[in-house]
Amino acid sequence: MGLTEYQTAAAEYALYEDVMYPVASLMVEAAELADLFIKPLLRGDEDAINRKEVISEAGDVLWNLANLLADFDVSLEHVAQYNLQKLEDRKARGVIKGSGGSR
């Protein structure tokens, strides 16, 4: 499944009325995804990170991002292409490891 196909299918489940819903939910879901990695690290757990939970939370992040973008007429495909072009430009200029968004 491609990004455009996913974004179209994800919109079928966008039953919210306020366009801020996926914005707020994206923050919550991204934190839940990060928690799967951070909490074991902070506790010093030896347990493997649960792949199924990672996939589930990453899916929630993706759904929110897809719908947030769709609400503002931006495609996931365009974002992915733009991001790779930006990274390629940074790599070519030797600033891929730099800090800040405008390098």
Sequence and secondary structure as in RCSB ss.txt:
>XXXX:A:sequence
MGLTEYQTAAAEYALYEDVMYPVASLMVEAAELADLFIKPLLRGDEDAINRKEVISEAGDVLWNLANLLADFDVS
LEHVAQYNLQKLEDRKARGVIKGSGGSR
>XXXX:A:secstr
  HHHHHHHHHTT   SSTTHHHHHHHHHHHHHHHHHHHHHHHT  S   HHHHHHHHHHHHHHHHHHHHHTT  
HHHHHHHHHHHHHHHHHTT TT  SS  
